[in-house]
Amino acid sequence: MLEARDLAIGHGGKAIGAGLSLDVRPGEILCLLGPNGCGKTTLFKTLLGLIPALGGQVRVDGASLAGLSRAQIAQAVAYVPQQHAPPFPYEAIEIVLMGRTARLGAFAQPGAADRRVAEASLERLGIADLAGRDYSRLSGGQRQLVLIARALAQEAPLVVMDEPTASLDFGNQARVLAEVAKLARDAESEERGVILSTHDPDQAFALGADVLLMRDGAIVGRGRPEEALTGESLSAVYGVPVSVERTESGRLVCAPALRHSAPSMTCDALMMT
């Protein structure tokens, strides 16, 4: 579905990362982790063709990304950015309808079928009541959910999410993660590939996602979460002591070692007290 080989990324001809290789197939979730400034967002924008690669190659469904039009890329890959500030006070449903643009002809307007897809996308995320609301006046979490609904309405086989849960409360994080898992592995619909970045390693465990660990523009670890996300690897990437522990329920969780503090309690343990 998507393949990058020996990719070099950067801005204005200045490389910030090189030797990056990855691939995503239908039904797979790839979770990208790394500290701020390591190159995650630049990598995503390069995979989407928003900025040119400085070296290497990106292929989508076997075709070189460089040879595809913007409409062809949009039909194959949907993007959920970290944040979005439209220049006009659009309604939430209008933002979601923008996901249909690549499937419309030149100068065509969304029709009734497109609106049904957009409404279904909002309903799927439990935010149908936001359809007529001014998008610019929604909370950060609500705006993020609307952007995810827009990606659903795009009906692309690959979804790229740049820290999709960063501005969401705990309940909405759980809702989005459940939707990510369903997007990739729902047997009742066409399987999608999903790439997402996050600052929370526990999300990779929860999703059972393949993992890429990045630091200083390089991939320094990859594999299944139980193999790639160890105390040693996370400590090296984030520069703080980290331990990976198994809760009483059998779930793996990451816990930073905080100096001069009481022993940490996991959510599982807290729920039992």
Buried (B, 14 or more C-beta within 10 A) or exposed (E): BBBBEEBBBBEEEEBBBBEBEBBBEEBBBBBBBBEEEBBBBBBBBBBBBEBEBBEBEBBBEEEEBEEBEEEBBBBBBBBBBBEBEEEEEBBBBBBBBBBBBBBBEEEEEBEEEBBEBBBBBBEBBEBBEBBEBEBBEBEEBBBBBBBBBBBBBBBBBBBBBBBBBBBBEEEBBEBBBEBBBBBBBEEEEEBBBBBBBBBBBBBBBBBBBBBBBBBEBBBBBBEEBBEBBBBEBBBBBBEEEBBBEEEEEEBBBBBEEEEEEEEEEBEBBEEEE
